[in-house]
Each structure stands twice: as C-alpha cells, then as structure tokens.
C-alpha cells in the first residue's frame, strides 16, 4: 500500500463532505474513552498525528494507545502481523539554512526548507507477540484525572462573563461570554465549551496573534474555527475531556472543504496553530514563565470595530 499526503487529504475531505469531523471520531463510539496516541517510547504524538491516530484507533477498535513503525516493531521483537494495514502519519519538519555570502560581500540570506512525508505506523495490537505492557492503556483513576483536568482549566487566566445564551469569545473586549453553568447538561459540557472559547482566547494579538477574520463566512473566520475545533480535540485527548459537539458545526463544513481543496496544506497549518494553542494553555498549569506575563485586557492597538464574536 502506498501512503501519500494527497490520498490522506482526499480521505479527510471525503469525511468532511459526508458531515463527519475526523478529529472527533475518537469520541463517537458509545462509552469511548480515547487516550493520547503514544510513540513506542511512550512520548505522545502531537499536531495532526494526535487526532489522526486517535480516530484511526477508535475506528479499528484498538484499546492500546501505542503505535510503531515497521522498524520499531522489529526492534522490540514483535514484527507486524501478516496482512496488517498501516495507518498514515505525517512527518513535517522545517530547517533554516543560510546561503553563502555573495562575492560582492552581501550578507548571507536565510531560507526555510520544509519537508513533508507520509509514513505508516501500526498499533501494538497489529504486532505479533507484542509485549503485554504495550497492549493496554495505562490505568487512570477517574478522580485523579478529573482533579488534573480541573487544575489545567482553572489555571488559565481568561476573563469570563456569565451572560446570555450563546458561548463566544469577543476579541475586541478580550472577553469570553458564557451561559451560566447550570444551563449545561453536565459539568463536562460546561468545561468543554469553556475550553473551546479559551482556545479562541489564546489567539489574541498579544498572545499567539492569530487572524480571527471579520465575519462569519470569510476564510480567516472559518480557519480560526478549524483551529479551535482541532485544538479542542487535542486538548481533550491530553486532559480527558471530550470536546463539545458544536450545534452549528455543519455551517462550517462547506468552508473547511473549500479551504482544504484550495490549500491542502491548510490542515497541517491549522493543526500546528492548534498544537501551539494547546501548549500555551497547558503552560499556565505547568509554571511556564512564557505564560506568566499574561495580560487581561485587550491588546494595545486592538481594533474595537472587529467585534464579531467567535463561537
């Protein structure tokens, strides 16, 4: 089987056109409790690979969160089972190189080289005689997980106002507006909704400086919602919180398909922004100094006219 970025994108676009959000599929099965997909050394996959492998594992019914390349499987003495089908993962790297200075004495110029390759990985359950330690997800105490989840979300210093019936982030005010907690069906629904808005909040000009767009329907607005969607899935995998099911996600599907057909690399771009947003939010609970200088008000030079709220 030949794995390629084009075939992977074609599959993702087909799922979106059918109304399915692939980054949410890990939670689609009844009673699903997806975990972060792990490399053979126990390190978590990040970016696009986090949700690509989580939904692939859920679709196949795998319990193990561990994934191996063909070579890594051989290294632990557990070769890939005959007939096992590889799951595509993406290797994306950038490298800055400097051109040599010209004969006229001009300074060397730096260039950014980008490298992308699709490669195959196999779940531990697809290996022969795989060691038992790789075949099950590490046990998690629900109370401990809930406490850790709450510690992460409570540490994020976003400004939240409880008013109205529609959750949103308002860039001009640097404010998250939420319905009262009792209006949500469960605590998890409330926390997931708030986390989604905090992902938007992370993109403010004085934080990660993403372009929000001016109104629903323009590409930047739809792209920011794609970032928040993928970010919610990635954050959920990290802290055990299923992302909220947007009532209006169908309104974005057409925009996302249009963007990905025109710019297939936009999915990697969105996943990269989403991972940076997740890392930014997690840093507050990890004592990271990079997050310590957070300001509460709008950025200096913010544009009050750009007041459209992001759901």
N, C-alpha and C positions, 0 to 999 in steps of 0.2 A: 504494500500500500504506500503510495506517495503522499506525503503530507506537505501542504503548501499553504501559505498565507491566504492566497486567493480562494482556495477551497474552504478554508476555515471561515473567511468572511462571508462567502456565499451561504454557508450553513447558518451563520448568525443572522444574516439579513432575512433568510427564509423564515427563521423562527419569529423574527420581529414582524414580518408581513403576516404571519399567521396569528399574531396577537400574543406571542409568548415572549416574556423577558428572560433571556437565558441566565442572567446573573441572579434571578430569583428562584430558579428551578430547584436549587438545593433545599428550599423550604416547602416545595409544592406537595410532597408526599405527606399523607396523614401521619402525625406524630414524628415528623422528621426533626432531627437534632444535629444539623450538619456541623462539622468542625473544620478549622483551617486545614487545607491540604498541606502536608509536610513532605519535605525532601527526605532522601534516605538518611541524612544525618540529623534529622529532627528539626531542621530550620523550616519556618513557614514559607510557602510561596507567597509572592506579593504581586501587586498590579493585576494585569489581565489574567495571569495564571491562577490567581487565588479563586476567582469566580468560575473560570473555565473548568478547572479541575473539580471544584466543589459541585457544579451542576452535572459534570460528566459522571462523577462518583455516585451522585444521588440517582441519576437516570439508570445506572447499571446496578444499583442496589448494593454497592460496596459499603462495608462498615469501616474498613481500615482507612485512615487518612493518609497513609504513606504511599508515595509514588517514586518509581525508579526508572532510570534509563536502562536500556538493554545491558550496557556495560556494568552499571551499578548492581543490577540483579546478579550478574555473574560474580561480581566481587564478594557478595555475601553467600555465594554457593547456592543460589536459588534461581536458576535460569527461568526465563519467560516460558510459560506453558505453550505447547504447540497450538497454533491457531488463535492465540490471544491477539486482540486488536488493540493497537496503540492509540492513546489519546493525545491529541495535539497540544503542545505547549509552545510558548513563544520565547525566544531568546532575543532580547533587544538591548544593544549596547551603544554607547556613544564614546568617542575618543577625540580629544583635542590634539591636533598636530600643528606644528609651526613650519611653514615653508621656509626655505633657506633665504637669507637676505640677498637682495639683488646686487649685481655688480656695481650699481650706482650708489650703493651704500644705504638703500632704503631699508627700513625695519622689516623684519620678517612678519608675515601675517598668519594668524591662527585660523585653522579650519576645523570644523566639527564634522567628523566622519560618523555616520550612522550605520549600524549593522543589525539586520533583522533576519532571523531564521526560525522556521517552524520545525520542531523536533518531536519525537514520540516518547511518551512515558507510559509506564504500566503500573496499575495499582498492585499493592502487595498481594491481593487475592488472586492476581493473574500469574503469580510465580509458582514454581514447583518447589516443594519442600521449604517454603518460606519460614524463617524463624517466627515463633509464636508472638514475640514481642511486637512484630510489625502488623499483626493481623487484627488488632483491636485498637479502638481509640482509647487513649488514656482515660481512666475513670475520673469523673468530675462530680464533686459534691454540689448539688443544686444550691444550697445555702451559701457555700463559698463562692460559687460562680455569680450568684445574684449580688453578693456583697462587693465583689471585684468589679462587676458591671456598674453598680451604682457609684463606686469610688471614681471610676473613669468619667462618667457623665456628670457627676456633681462637681468635679474639679474644673470643668470648662466654664470660664467666666463670662459667658454670653449674657446680655441683658434681655430678660424675658418679661413680657407684659401679658397678663391673662385677661383677654377681652375678645369679644366677637366669636364667630363660629368657624372661621377658616384659619388654619395654621399657616403662617407665612413668615418670611424674613424680609424686612423693609430696608434696603441698602441705604437710602437717604437718611434714615434715623439710626442705622446700625442697631436695629431692634428686631427681636423675634416676638411675634404675636401668636399666642396660643389660646385655644379654648380652655376653660377650667378643667383640671384633672378629672373631676367627677363626670365629665361628659364623655370620657373614653370608656370603652367596654372593659379594658383591663389595664393594669399598670404597665404591662409590656407595650400595649398600643400607644399609651401616652409617651413612654420613654423613646420608642422608635420614631414617633412623629417629631418629638423634640430633637432627637439626634439628626434626623433628616434636615431640619432647619439649621442646626448647628453646622452641618456640612456646608450649607449655603453661606452661613455667617463666616466661616473660615476663609471665604474667597474675597472678603472686603479689601479695598485698596490698600489699607495699612496692615493687612495680614498677608494673604497669599496672592492678592492682586489679580483675580480672575475677571474676565469681562462678563458681566451679567446680561447684557442686552437691554434694549429699551422697552420692549413689549412682547407679549406672547405672540409667537409666530415667526419672530426673526431668528436667524441661525444661532446667534450668540445666546439668546434666551433658552432655546431648545438644547444647546450644547451644555449650558450650565446645569440644566435639569438632568441631563445624561450623566454628568459628573457626580451630582448628588445621588442619583439612583445607584450607580456603581459603587460609590463611596459608602452608601448605606449597607449594601451587601457585604463589602469588605469589612466594615466596622462590625457588622453583625456577626460575621464569622469569627472575628477576633474576641468579642466580649460575650457571645452567646445571646444576641438579641436579633430576632427576625426583623427585617426591615418592614416598615408599614406598607400596606398594599394601597397604593395611590388610587383613589376613585377616578382620577382624571388621567391616568397614565395612557389610556387609549388615544387621548388627544395629542400626545407627543409622538406616538409610534410613527406616523407618517413623516414627521420632521426628522426623526432619527434615521429612518430608512433612507430618506433623501440625502442626508448628510453623509452617511456611510457609503452610499453608492457613488457619490461625487468624490469623497475623500476617504478611501478605505482605512487609511492610517489614522483617521479621527478617533477610532475606537481605542487605539493604543494611547493616543494623546489624552482622551478622556480618562482612561484608566490610570495614566500617570498622574494627572491632576487629582483624581480621586484618592490615590495612594498617598500623595503629599498631604491632602486634606485630612485623611485618617491619621497619619503620623503626627500632624500638627495638633489635632485634638487629643491624641493619646499623650503627647508630651506634657500636658498640664498635670496629669496624674503621676508622671514619672519624674517630676522635679527637674525637667529640662529647662535650662536657662534661656533657651531660644524662645520659649513661650512666656517667660516670666515678665517680659516688658509689655504685656498686652494692655492696650488702651481701650477704654469702654465707649468713648464717644465716636462720632463719625470721623473719618479721616480728614485731615486738613486738606482743603481744596476739593472736598467731595461735592458732587453735583446734586443739589436738592431736587432739581427737575426730574432726575431719574428715580422717581419714587414708586415705580411699579413693583409690587410685592412678588416675591418668588415663593411658590407653594412648597 
